[in-house]
Amino acid sequence: MRRLKRTSIGANAKCFMTFHVADILSVITYVAPAWASLITDSSKDDLESIQKQAPIIINPNRCYKENLSELLL
C-alpha cells in the first residue's frame, strides 16, 4: 500500500480501502480458519501490526480510531 500511495496515479482513500479489502483483508479472512489454531502470539502481533498500518496509510492525518470508524473497519 505504501508503494501504491507513492505513485502518481492520484489514488484516494476510497481506492486504497477497496484495495485493502479486496487484496489484503480477503486473503487474511480466507486463510484464518486453516491456521488460527496454529498461530503463535508473535505471529498474531505481526498480523495485528499489518492491520493497524492500513488505516494509517490510507488516511495519515487522522488517528487510528478515527480511521477505523471512518473507513468502517
SULGI-V364686 format. One record per pair of residues at least 24 apart in sequence whose C-alpha atoms are under 10 Angstrom apart, sorted by the first residue. I is the first residue (numbers start at 1). J is the second residue. If there is no record, write none. Layout:
<<I,J> <I,J>>
This chain:
<<1,53> <1,54> <1,57> <1,58> <2,53> <2,54> <2,57> <2,58> <5,57> <5,58> <11,58> <12,58> <12,59> <13,55> <13,57> <13,58> <13,59> <13,71> <14,58> <14,71> <15,58> <16,54> <16,55> <16,57> <16,58> <16,59> <17,54> <17,55> <17,57> <17,58> <17,59> <17,71> <17,72> <17,73> <20,51> <20,54> <20,55> <20,58> <21,73> <24,50> <24,51> <24,54> <25,51>>
